[in-house]
Amino acid sequence: MIQTPESEKTMSSTTPSSLASVASAKAERSAPTSAQGTGLEARGIHAWFGKNHVLSNINLDFAAGSVTALIGPSGCGKSTFIRTLNRMHEFIPGAAMAGEVLLDGKDVYAPGVDVTKIRLQVGMVFQKPNPFPSMTIGENVLSGLKLAQLKVHNKDELLESCLVRAGLWNEVKDRLDAHGGSLSGGQQQRLCIARALAVSPEVLLMDEPCSALDPGSTLRIEETIRELSDSMTIIIVTHNMQQAARVSDYTAFFLSDGGPGEMIEVATTSEIFSKPKDQRTENYVTGRFG
């Protein structure tokens, strides 16, 4: 999120305890179970762009049915990391990675793994809404099915279900034939979430999904995240500390200190914002740098 001088002033006055109170105010969640989606594990992840080593030895577990926020200054490798989780990193010319990503215990980088299927299981919502401009709202939601050649028994029922889960149904149910580009920015982002949900992912990656949105749209996206986490694992990159405190169960802090990005620490969100173990984490969440 682009910070204005006023937002910087607000962030600089934030204390770990105030953020912890936001995290604690979040409704108590039941312990994740295998019925709440699929867990994901990153083991020894390194990433490069050409000769530039951008991520070093990232080890993170994402429990089924949990929301994990990735925080840290720009350029520390957060977005690169989540792109390794569904093999989108390899789209970039010159990109390389090492390590394992285990989805339900199976390495997504193992020889013979169908990359298309991995990207169906691990969906992605990007920083900027990217609906297909020539498609209607309804066509946008169901476009992934066509690309993946998936058949469903009742498309209308699936369309409504995805839009309801994305918090958009009541706003668009009477204009499903309108073009996706006719929606506001916040609505377009929720449309992209609905599109991701149509292929029934087990994990949803979100790369700063609210950075270009107004506060009202941000609130609706956050409500959607909390509701979706009942049935899937969610990993969100955010620069908004309040947002991390509001929506996530766990928070991981990334930092690049003149070298490749590293994960400094990970813990429950309330712990990260109330009693982080590393001084650098406390400095970041209280706005002393970043």
RONU-485923 format. One record per residue (C-alpha): residue in three letters; x, z, y. Coordinates in nm, 2 decimals. Example, Ala and Ser with C-alpha at 12.3 -4.5 7.8 and 13.67 -1.06 7.14 Angstrom:
<rs>
+------+--------+--------+--------+
! rest !     px !     pz !     py !
+------+--------+--------+--------+
!  ALA !   1.23 !   0.78 !  -0.45 !
!  SER !   1.37 !   0.71 !  -0.11 !
+------+--------+--------+--------+
</rs>
This chain:
<rs>
+------+--------+--------+--------+
! rest !     px !     pz !     py !
+------+--------+--------+--------+
!  MET !   0.00 !   0.00 !   0.00 !
!  ILE !   0.14 !  -0.10 !   0.34 !
!  GLN !   0.17 !   0.22 !   0.54 !
!  THR !   0.10 !   0.25 !   0.91 !
!  PRO !   0.28 !   0.50 !   1.13 !
!  GLU !  -0.04 !   0.72 !   1.10 !
!  SER !  -0.04 !   0.71 !   0.72 !
!  GLU !   0.33 !   0.79 !   0.72 !
!  LYS !   0.27 !   1.09 !   0.94 !
!  THR !  -0.01 !   1.20 !   0.70 !
!  MET !   0.22 !   1.15 !   0.40 !
!  SER !   0.51 !   1.34 !   0.55 !
!  SER !   0.28 !   1.65 !   0.60 !
!  THR !   0.16 !   1.63 !   0.23 !
!  THR !   0.28 !   1.91 !   0.01 !
!  PRO !   0.30 !   1.92 !  -0.37 !
!  SER !   0.04 !   2.20 !  -0.38 !
!  SER !  -0.21 !   1.99 !  -0.18 !
!  LEU !  -0.17 !   1.70 !  -0.41 !
!  ALA !  -0.19 !   1.93 !  -0.71 !
!  SER !  -0.52 !   2.06 !  -0.58 !
!  VAL !  -0.66 !   1.71 !  -0.57 !
!  ALA !  -0.54 !   1.66 !  -0.93 !
!  SER !  -0.69 !   1.99 !  -1.04 !
!  ALA !  -1.02 !   1.90 !  -0.87 !
!  LYS !  -1.06 !   1.60 !  -1.10 !
!  ALA !  -1.31 !   1.66 !  -1.37 !
!  GLU !  -1.16 !   1.81 !  -1.68 !
!  ARG !  -1.11 !   1.54 !  -1.94 !
!  SER !  -1.14 !   1.59 !  -2.31 !
!  ALA !  -0.83 !   1.55 !  -2.52 !
!  PRO !  -0.76 !   1.19 !  -2.60 !
!  THR !  -0.85 !   1.08 !  -2.95 !
!  SER !  -0.78 !   0.76 !  -3.15 !
!  ALA !  -1.15 !   0.67 !  -3.08 !
!  GLN !  -1.06 !   0.62 !  -2.71 !
!  GLY !  -0.85 !   0.31 !  -2.74 !
!  THR !  -0.50 !   0.26 !  -2.86 !
!  GLY !  -0.18 !   0.44 !  -2.76 !
!  LEU !   0.12 !   0.25 !  -2.63 !
!  GLU !   0.49 !   0.35 !  -2.65 !
!  ALA !   0.79 !   0.21 !  -2.47 !
!  ARG !   1.12 !   0.27 !  -2.63 !
!  GLY !   1.46 !   0.21 !  -2.46 !
!  ILE !   1.33 !  -0.06 !  -2.22 !
!  HIS !   1.59 !  -0.25 !  -2.02 !
!  ALA !   1.51 !  -0.55 !  -1.80 !
!  TRP !   1.71 !  -0.81 !  -1.62 !
!  PHE !   1.66 !  -1.10 !  -1.38 !
!  GLY !   1.95 !  -1.32 !  -1.45 !
!  LYS !   2.25 !  -1.09 !  -1.43 !
!  ASN !   2.06 !  -0.83 !  -1.22 !
!  HIS !   1.99 !  -0.52 !  -1.43 !
!  VAL !   1.66 !  -0.39 !  -1.29 !
!  LEU !   1.54 !  -0.14 !  -1.54 !
!  SER !   1.75 !   0.10 !  -1.76 !
!  ASN !   1.64 !   0.28 !  -2.07 !
!  ILE !   1.28 !   0.36 !  -2.00 !
!  ASN !   1.11 !   0.57 !  -2.26 !
!  LEU !   0.74 !   0.65 !  -2.21 !
!  ASP !   0.44 !   0.73 !  -2.43 !
!  PHE !   0.09 !   0.65 !  -2.31 !
!  ALA !  -0.17 !   0.85 !  -2.50 !
!  ALA !  -0.49 !   0.67 !  -2.61 !
!  GLY !  -0.77 !   0.73 !  -2.36 !
!  SER !  -0.54 !   0.85 !  -2.08 !
!  VAL !  -0.46 !   0.72 !  -1.73 !
!  THR !  -0.09 !   0.72 !  -1.64 !
!  ALA !   0.02 !   0.65 !  -1.28 !
!  LEU !   0.37 !   0.50 !  -1.22 !
!  ILE !   0.50 !   0.60 !  -0.87 !
!  GLY !   0.82 !   0.54 !  -0.69 !
!  PRO !   0.97 !   0.35 !  -0.40 !
!  SER !   0.94 !  -0.03 !  -0.37 !
!  GLY !   1.20 !  -0.21 !  -0.58 !
!  CYS !   1.25 !   0.06 !  -0.84 !
!  GLY !   1.11 !  -0.16 !  -1.12 !
!  LYS !   0.75 !  -0.02 !  -1.17 !
!  SER !   0.59 !  -0.36 !  -1.17 !
!  THR !   0.86 !  -0.51 !  -1.38 !
!  PHE !   0.81 !  -0.23 !  -1.63 !
!  ILE !   0.44 !  -0.28 !  -1.68 !
!  ARG !   0.50 !  -0.66 !  -1.72 !
!  THR !   0.72 !  -0.58 !  -2.02 !
!  LEU !   0.43 !  -0.40 !  -2.18 !
!  ASN !   0.23 !  -0.72 !  -2.24 !
!  ARG !   0.52 !  -0.97 !  -2.25 !
!  MET !   0.45 !  -1.11 !  -1.90 !
!  HIS !   0.80 !  -1.04 !  -1.80 !
!  GLU !   0.93 !  -1.33 !  -2.00 !
!  PHE !   0.72 !  -1.57 !  -1.79 !
!  ILE !   0.98 !  -1.55 !  -1.52 !
!  PRO !   1.27 !  -1.79 !  -1.54 !
!  GLY !   1.60 !  -1.60 !  -1.62 !
!  ALA !   1.42 !  -1.28 !  -1.71 !
!  ALA !   1.53 !  -1.08 !  -2.02 !
!  MET !   1.45 !  -0.75 !  -2.18 !
!  ALA !   1.57 !  -0.52 !  -2.45 !
!  GLY !   1.39 !  -0.24 !  -2.63 !
!  GLU !   1.06 !  -0.19 !  -2.81 !
!  VAL !   0.70 !  -0.18 !  -2.70 !
!  LEU !   0.48 !  -0.03 !  -2.97 !
!  LEU !   0.11 !  -0.10 !  -2.97 !
!  ASP !  -0.07 !   0.10 !  -3.23 !
!  GLY !   0.28 !   0.15 !  -3.39 !
!  LYS !   0.37 !  -0.22 !  -3.40 !
!  ASP !   0.64 !  -0.38 !  -3.19 !
!  VAL !   0.48 !  -0.64 !  -2.96 !
!  TYR !   0.83 !  -0.81 !  -2.95 !
!  ALA !   0.87 !  -0.84 !  -3.32 !
!  PRO !   0.94 !  -1.19 !  -3.46 !
!  GLY !   0.62 !  -1.38 !  -3.54 !
!  VAL !   0.39 !  -1.18 !  -3.31 !
!  ASP !   0.13 !  -1.39 !  -3.14 !
!  VAL !   0.19 !  -1.34 !  -2.77 !
!  THR !  -0.16 !  -1.46 !  -2.68 !
!  LYS !  -0.32 !  -1.19 !  -2.89 !
!  ILE !  -0.09 !  -0.93 !  -2.73 !
!  ARG !  -0.22 !  -1.03 !  -2.39 !
!  LEU !  -0.58 !  -1.00 !  -2.50 !
!  GLN !  -0.51 !  -0.65 !  -2.63 !
!  VAL !  -0.31 !  -0.54 !  -2.32 !
!  GLY !  -0.50 !  -0.67 !  -2.02 !
!  MET !  -0.37 !  -0.70 !  -1.66 !
!  VAL !  -0.52 !  -0.66 !  -1.32 !
!  PHE !  -0.29 !  -0.77 !  -1.04 !
!  GLN !  -0.22 !  -0.65 !  -0.69 !
!  LYS !  -0.41 !  -0.93 !  -0.52 !
!  PRO !  -0.75 !  -1.03 !  -0.66 !
!  ASN !  -0.72 !  -1.37 !  -0.83 !
!  PRO !  -1.07 !  -1.50 !  -0.93 !
!  PHE !  -1.08 !  -1.87 !  -1.02 !
!  PRO !  -1.22 !  -2.02 !  -0.69 !
!  SER !  -1.39 !  -2.31 !  -0.86 !
!  MET !  -1.58 !  -2.09 !  -1.10 !
!  THR !  -1.90 !  -1.90 !  -1.05 !
!  ILE !  -1.91 !  -1.52 !  -1.08 !
!  GLY !  -2.05 !  -1.55 !  -1.43 !
!  GLU !  -1.79 !  -1.81 !  -1.53 !
!  ASN !  -1.51 !  -1.60 !  -1.40 !
!  VAL !  -1.61 !  -1.30 !  -1.62 !
!  LEU !  -1.63 !  -1.51 !  -1.93 !
!  SER !  -1.33 !  -1.74 !  -1.86 !
!  GLY !  -1.10 !  -1.54 !  -2.08 !
!  LEU !  -1.32 !  -1.60 !  -2.39 !
!  LYS !  -1.30 !  -1.97 !  -2.34 !
!  LEU !  -0.92 !  -1.97 !  -2.29 !
!  ALA !  -0.87 !  -1.75 !  -2.60 !
!  GLN !  -1.13 !  -1.95 !  -2.80 !
!  LEU !  -1.33 !  -1.63 !  -2.88 !
!  LYS !  -1.69 !  -1.65 !  -2.98 !
!  VAL !  -1.95 !  -1.38 !  -2.89 !
!  HIS !  -2.31 !  -1.34 !  -3.01 !
!  ASN !  -2.47 !  -1.29 !  -2.67 !
!  LYS !  -2.28 !  -1.40 !  -2.36 !
!  ASP !  -2.55 !  -1.28 !  -2.12 !
!  GLU !  -2.53 !  -0.93 !  -2.27 !
!  LEU !  -2.15 !  -0.93 !  -2.25 !
!  LEU !  -2.16 !  -1.06 !  -1.89 !
!  GLU !  -2.39 !  -0.78 !  -1.78 !
!  SER !  -2.19 !  -0.51 !  -1.98 !
!  CYS !  -1.86 !  -0.61 !  -1.82 !
!  LEU !  -2.00 !  -0.62 !  -1.47 !
!  VAL !  -2.16 !  -0.28 !  -1.52 !
!  ARG !  -1.84 !  -0.13 !  -1.65 !
!  ALA !  -1.65 !  -0.28 !  -1.35 !
!  GLY !  -1.90 !  -0.13 !  -1.11 !
!  LEU !  -2.02 !  -0.47 !  -0.98 !
!  TRP !  -2.34 !  -0.55 !  -1.16 !
!  ASN !  -2.59 !  -0.42 !  -0.90 !
!  GLU !  -2.41 !  -0.61 !  -0.62 !
!  VAL !  -2.40 !  -0.95 !  -0.79 !
!  LYS !  -2.68 !  -0.96 !  -1.06 !
!  ASP !  -2.89 !  -1.19 !  -0.84 !
!  ARG !  -2.62 !  -1.43 !  -0.76 !
!  LEU !  -2.42 !  -1.49 !  -1.07 !
!  ASP !  -2.41 !  -1.86 !  -1.00 !
!  ALA !  -2.23 !  -1.80 !  -0.66 !
!  HIS !  -1.86 !  -1.88 !  -0.65 !
!  GLY !  -1.62 !  -1.59 !  -0.71 !
!  GLY !  -1.45 !  -1.66 !  -0.38 !
!  SER !  -1.77 !  -1.57 !  -0.19 !
!  LEU !  -1.72 !  -1.20 !  -0.28 !
!  SER !  -1.54 !  -0.95 !  -0.06 !
!  GLY !  -1.19 !  -0.85 !  -0.15 !
!  GLY !  -1.30 !  -0.53 !  -0.32 !
!  GLN !  -1.57 !  -0.71 !  -0.51 !
!  GLN !  -1.32 !  -0.98 !  -0.62 !
!  GLN !  -1.09 !  -0.71 !  -0.76 !
!  ARG !  -1.38 !  -0.56 !  -0.96 !
!  LEU !  -1.46 !  -0.91 !  -1.07 !
!  CYS !  -1.11 !  -0.95 !  -1.20 !
!  ILE !  -1.15 !  -0.61 !  -1.38 !
!  ALA !  -1.47 !  -0.74 !  -1.54 !
!  ARG !  -1.29 !  -1.06 !  -1.65 !
!  ALA !  -1.02 !  -0.85 !  -1.81 !
!  LEU !  -1.28 !  -0.64 !  -1.99 !
!  ALA !  -1.46 !  -0.94 !  -2.14 !
!  VAL !  -1.19 !  -0.99 !  -2.41 !
!  SER !  -1.21 !  -0.62 !  -2.51 !
!  PRO !  -0.85 !  -0.50 !  -2.43 !
!  GLU !  -0.73 !  -0.17 !  -2.58 !
!  VAL !  -0.49 !  -0.11 !  -2.29 !
!  LEU !  -0.54 !  -0.21 !  -1.92 !
!  LEU !  -0.24 !  -0.25 !  -1.69 !
!  MET !  -0.31 !  -0.23 !  -1.31 !
!  ASP !  -0.04 !  -0.33 !  -1.06 !
!  GLU !  -0.14 !  -0.17 !  -0.73 !
!  PRO !  -0.50 !  -0.28 !  -0.76 !
!  CYS !  -0.61 !  -0.12 !  -0.44 !
!  SER !  -0.32 !  -0.20 !  -0.21 !
!  ALA !  -0.51 !  -0.47 !  -0.02 !
!  LEU !  -0.85 !  -0.30 !  -0.02 !
!  ASP !  -1.04 !  -0.08 !   0.23 !
!  PRO !  -1.11 !   0.29 !   0.15 !
!  GLY !  -1.46 !   0.22 !   0.03 !
!  SER !  -1.36 !  -0.05 !  -0.21 !
!  THR !  -1.06 !   0.17 !  -0.32 !
!  LEU !  -1.30 !   0.45 !  -0.41 !
!  ARG !  -1.52 !   0.22 !  -0.62 !
!  ILE !  -1.21 !   0.09 !  -0.81 !
!  GLU !  -1.10 !   0.45 !  -0.87 !
!  GLU !  -1.45 !   0.54 !  -1.01 !
!  THR !  -1.42 !   0.24 !  -1.24 !
!  ILE !  -1.08 !   0.35 !  -1.36 !
!  ARG !  -1.21 !   0.69 !  -1.45 !
!  GLU !  -1.51 !   0.55 !  -1.64 !
!  LEU !  -1.30 !   0.29 !  -1.82 !
!  SER !  -1.05 !   0.55 !  -1.94 !
!  ASP !  -1.32 !   0.69 !  -2.17 !
!  SER !  -1.27 !   0.38 !  -2.39 !
!  MET !  -0.92 !   0.25 !  -2.32 !
!  THR !  -0.56 !   0.34 !  -2.21 !
!  ILE !  -0.49 !   0.27 !  -1.85 !
!  ILE !  -0.15 !   0.24 !  -1.67 !
!  ILE !  -0.16 !   0.20 !  -1.29 !
!  VAL !   0.12 !   0.13 !  -1.05 !
!  THR !   0.04 !   0.29 !  -0.71 !
!  HIS !   0.22 !   0.39 !  -0.39 !
!  ASN !  -0.08 !   0.61 !  -0.29 !
!  MET !   0.00 !   0.96 !  -0.39 !
!  GLN !  -0.35 !   1.08 !  -0.33 !
!  GLN !  -0.48 !   0.80 !  -0.56 !
!  ALA !  -0.24 !   0.90 !  -0.84 !
!  ALA !  -0.36 !   1.26 !  -0.80 !
!  ARG !  -0.73 !   1.15 !  -0.81 !
!  VAL !  -0.73 !   0.92 !  -1.11 !
!  SER !  -0.44 !   0.99 !  -1.34 !
!  ASP !  -0.38 !   1.24 !  -1.63 !
!  TYR !   0.00 !   1.18 !  -1.63 !
!  THR !   0.24 !   1.06 !  -1.37 !
!  ALA !   0.59 !   0.90 !  -1.41 !
!  PHE !   0.83 !   0.89 !  -1.12 !
!  PHE !   1.07 !   0.59 !  -1.11 !
!  LEU !   1.37 !   0.56 !  -0.88 !
!  SER !   1.65 !   0.31 !  -0.82 !
!  ASP !   1.96 !   0.48 !  -0.66 !
!  GLY !   2.19 !   0.18 !  -0.61 !
!  GLY !   2.15 !   0.07 !  -0.97 !
!  PRO !   1.88 !  -0.03 !  -1.21 !
!  GLY !   1.55 !   0.15 !  -1.19 !
!  GLU !   1.52 !   0.46 !  -1.40 !
!  MET !   1.24 !   0.70 !  -1.49 !
!  ILE !   1.33 !   1.03 !  -1.34 !
!  GLU !   1.06 !   1.24 !  -1.50 !
!  VAL !   0.71 !   1.23 !  -1.64 !
!  ALA !   0.46 !   1.51 !  -1.68 !
!  THR !   0.09 !   1.59 !  -1.62 !
!  THR !  -0.02 !   1.48 !  -1.28 !
!  SER !  -0.09 !   1.83 !  -1.16 !
!  GLU !   0.26 !   1.94 !  -1.27 !
!  ILE !   0.43 !   1.64 !  -1.10 !
!  PHE !   0.26 !   1.74 !  -0.77 !
!  SER !   0.29 !   2.11 !  -0.80 !
!  LYS !   0.62 !   2.19 !  -0.97 !
!  PRO !   0.83 !   1.88 !  -1.04 !
!  LYS !   1.15 !   1.95 !  -1.23 !
!  ASP !   1.37 !   1.71 !  -1.03 !
!  GLN !   1.43 !   1.76 !  -0.66 !
!  ARG !   1.41 !   1.38 !  -0.60 !
!  THR !   1.06 !   1.38 !  -0.74 !
!  GLU !   0.96 !   1.65 !  -0.50 !
!  ASN !   1.12 !   1.47 !  -0.21 !
!  TYR !   0.93 !   1.16 !  -0.29 !
!  VAL !   0.58 !   1.31 !  -0.34 !
!  THR !   0.61 !   1.51 !  -0.02 !
!  GLY !   0.71 !   1.19 !   0.18 !
!  ARG !   1.07 !   1.28 !   0.25 !
!  PHE !   1.17 !   0.93 !   0.14 !
!  GLY !   1.02 !   0.62 !  -0.01 !
+------+--------+--------+--------+
</rs>
